[in-house]
């Protein structure tokens, strides 16, 4: 086999090997990239995250409704603590949800969230939220979980949103997948309780 043919074969083999590696890399990167895209654009009802409250409050008012649901695999009760609230655009507001662990073992949940109408999501800014971290509840424990938010005054400049008077903030709690150590500990704890 001559030198140029051998070099071409080696290059072809490297390209063929690189394609599956690139596909695996893109698969791993797709979730964080999609999450970043949704947070930046508000796509899919994903609200923004603000580091500080809005510096501007305008006269326009917005009614914010609160919705809660639970994945059936998580033995919790979860509901908003208050009725809809009316806030001025740019005004920082604080809302609470209440969660209760109905099981006899500690459980950990993670909340996902979205805002409707979807086109308003890019203007809904959360400053602090229980959805930023996992929530652990002991057996029978209940907790009040806060979300601090505001509606970005830039919404007033978007003529596509002039008719929007109500925004709904929805959360769904899912069980966090247990690590192997947690599963082993839960089984040992259950065995200990059963033998008493």
N, C-alpha and C positions, 0 to 999 in steps of 0.2 A: 504494500500500500504506500502510495507516495505521500510526501509531507503535506501538501495543500489539502488533500482529501482527508487525511487524519485530523488536521486542524479544523476543517469544516464539520466533521463528525463530532468532534469534541465540543465545538460551539453549539451545534444543534442539540446535543445531549444536555448541555448546561441550560439552554433556553427551555427545553422540555421539562427539566427538573425545576426550574425557577417558576414556571407557571403555576403548578399546584401550591408551592410555597407562598406565592403572592396571593392566591385565592384564599388560603387559610388565614394569612395576615389580614386581608380585607374582611373576612368573616368576623374575626375578633374585633377589628376596629369599627365595624358597622354599627354596633350598638351604641358605643359612646359618641360616635359621630352623629348618628341619628338623634340621640338625646340632645346634643349640643345644637343641632339644627332646629329641633323643636323649641328649645328654650329661647333661642335667638329670634325665631320668626313667630312663635306662638302657634305653630302648626299643630294640629290635632288637639287643640285646647290646652296646650301646656303653658301655664302662666310663667311670667318672669320671676327672677329672684333679685331683690334690691338690697344693697348693702346699708342704705340709709333711707329714712322716710323722704317723701316728696317735699321739696322746699316751697311748692306752690299749691294753694288750695283755691279752686274756682267755685263759682255759684252752682254749676250744674250738679244735680244729685243723681245718685245711682242706688237702686235697691239691690242688695246682695242677699241671695238665698243660699241656704246651706243644705247639702245632701250628704248622706252617709250610707255605705253598704259594706257588707262583710263577705269575704269568700267563705263558702260553707265549711271549708276545712279548718277554719279558725274559730274556736269556741268562745267567741266574744259577743257582747252586746255593744253596739257602737251607734251613737246618734249625736246630732248637733244639740247643744245646750240652749240655744236661743232661736227665736223666730227670725225671719228676715229682718235685716237692718237697712236703713237708708243712710247713706253717707255722702258727703260732698266729695266731688272728684278731687283727688290729691290729699284728702284727709286720711290720716292713719287710723285704722280701726282694729279692734281686738275681738276675736270670736273664739268660742270654746266648743269643743266636742267632748263627749264623755264616753269612755271605754271601760268595759268590765269583763274580766276573765271569768267565764262561767264553768271552767274545768277545775279539776283537782290537782293540776300540775302547772308549773310556770310555763308561760307561752310567750313567744316573741312575734310581733307583727310588724309589717312594713306597709306604709300607706302609699298608694299611688293617687294622683290627683289630676283633675282637669277642670276647665272652665268652659261654660257655654253661655252665650253663643260662641262658637269657635273663633269667630272673627274678633271677638273682644279679648281673647286670651292674652294677646301680646301687650295689652294695656293693664292687665291685672298683675300687680307686683306684690310678692310676699317678702316680708322682711325677716320674720321668724316663723317657723312652722314645725310641728311635731313630725311632719312627713320628711324632714331632712335627716332623721335618725331612726333607727329601729326602736320599737317600744316594747319593753318587757313588763309583763304583769304577772304577779304571783297568783296562786289559786284564790279566787274570790275577790281579788283586789280590783278596785276601780280607780280611775284617774281622769282628771280634767286635762285636756290637751289643747293648747292655745295656738292660734294662728294670727299673726299680725300682718296686716296688708293695707294697700291703698290702690285706688284706680288712678293710673297715670294721667295727668292733665293733658297729655298729648292726644288723648282720645277725642278731645274737643276739636282737634284739627283734622280728624279723619271723617270726612263727609259720609263715608260708607257706614258709619256707626251713629249717625244722628238719631236714628229711631231706637237705638238700644237704651232701654231704661232699667233693665233688670239683668243681672249677671248671676249665674249659679255656680258656686264652688262645690265640687263633688270630690269625695274621698272614698276609696275602697281599701280596706285592710286585707292583706294576705298574710298567711303564716310564713315566717322566714324558714327556709329549709334548714333543718338541724344539721349540725356537724356530727361526725361519727362519735366524738367524745360526748356530745350532748345526748345522743341517742342511747349510748351505753349507760350514761349516768341516769337517764330517765328510766331505763329498764331496771337498773339496780335499785333505784328509789321505789319503783312500783313493786319489785320483788320483796323489798324490805317491808313496805306497808302491808303487802298480802300475807307475810309470815307473822305479822303481829296478832 
